[in-house]
């Protein structure tokens, strides 16, 4: 049985959608300029540079997956 892995750009776009309000922090922590993240996340750039996508993919790989419907009121302190 083969398991088809999600393309790297699709993963990055999905994760950017999940954390839209955190793009400034992601830019700072990933070393990808905020303007670049907004262009990719807003789908203004449809074919971003491989090294940019790789940097964001690597950044998100180090974080737990978030639900698009996550509610911060359920966070533990």
C-alpha positions as CSV (number, residue, x, y, z in Angstrom):
1,X,0.0,0.0,0.0
2,X,1.4,3.4,-1.0
3,X,0.8,6.5,1.1
4,X,0.8,9.7,-0.9
5,X,2.4,12.5,1.0
6,X,0.9,16.0,0.7
7,X,3.1,18.3,-1.5
8,X,5.4,20.6,0.5
9,X,3.7,23.8,-0.8
10,X,0.3,22.5,0.0
11,X,1.4,21.8,3.6
12,X,2.9,25.3,3.9
13,X,-0.3,26.9,2.6
14,X,-2.5,24.8,4.9
15,X,-0.4,25.6,7.9
16,X,-0.3,29.4,7.0
17,X,-4.1,29.4,6.8
18,X,-4.3,27.8,10.3
19,X,-2.1,30.4,11.9
20,X,-2.9,33.5,9.9
21,X,-2.7,36.0,12.8
22,X,0.8,34.7,13.7
23,X,2.4,35.5,10.4
24,X,4.6,38.3,11.9
25,X,6.0,35.9,14.5
26,X,6.5,33.2,11.9
27,X,8.4,35.6,9.7
28,X,10.7,36.5,12.6
29,X,11.2,32.9,13.7
30,X,11.6,31.4,10.2
31,X,13.8,34.2,8.8
32,X,11.3,34.4,5.8
33,X,10.3,38.1,5.3
34,X,6.8,38.9,6.4
35,X,5.9,40.4,2.9
36,X,6.9,37.0,1.4
37,X,4.7,35.1,3.8
38,X,1.8,37.4,3.0
39,X,2.3,36.9,-0.7
40,X,2.5,33.1,-0.4
41,X,-0.3,32.9,2.2
42,X,-2.6,35.2,0.2
43,X,-2.0,33.1,-2.9
44,X,-0.5,36.1,-4.8
45,X,2.6,34.1,-5.5
46,X,1.6,30.7,-6.9
47,X,5.2,29.5,-7.6
48,X,7.4,30.6,-4.7
49,X,11.1,29.8,-4.5
50,X,12.0,26.3,-3.3
51,X,14.3,27.6,-0.6
52,X,11.4,29.8,0.8
53,X,8.9,27.0,0.8
54,X,11.6,24.7,2.4
55,X,12.3,27.2,5.2
56,X,8.6,27.5,6.0
57,X,8.1,23.8,5.8
58,X,11.0,23.2,8.1
59,X,9.6,25.8,10.5
60,X,6.2,24.1,10.6
61,X,7.7,20.7,10.9
62,X,9.0,21.6,14.3
63,X,5.5,22.6,15.5
64,X,2.5,20.5,16.4
65,X,-0.4,20.5,13.9
66,X,-3.2,22.9,14.8
67,X,-6.8,22.5,14.0
68,X,-8.3,25.2,11.9
69,X,-11.1,25.4,14.4
70,X,-8.9,25.4,17.5
71,X,-10.2,27.5,20.3
72,X,-7.7,29.2,22.6
73,X,-10.2,29.1,25.5
74,X,-9.3,25.4,25.9
75,X,-5.6,26.0,26.4
76,X,-4.1,24.8,29.6
77,X,-2.0,27.1,31.7
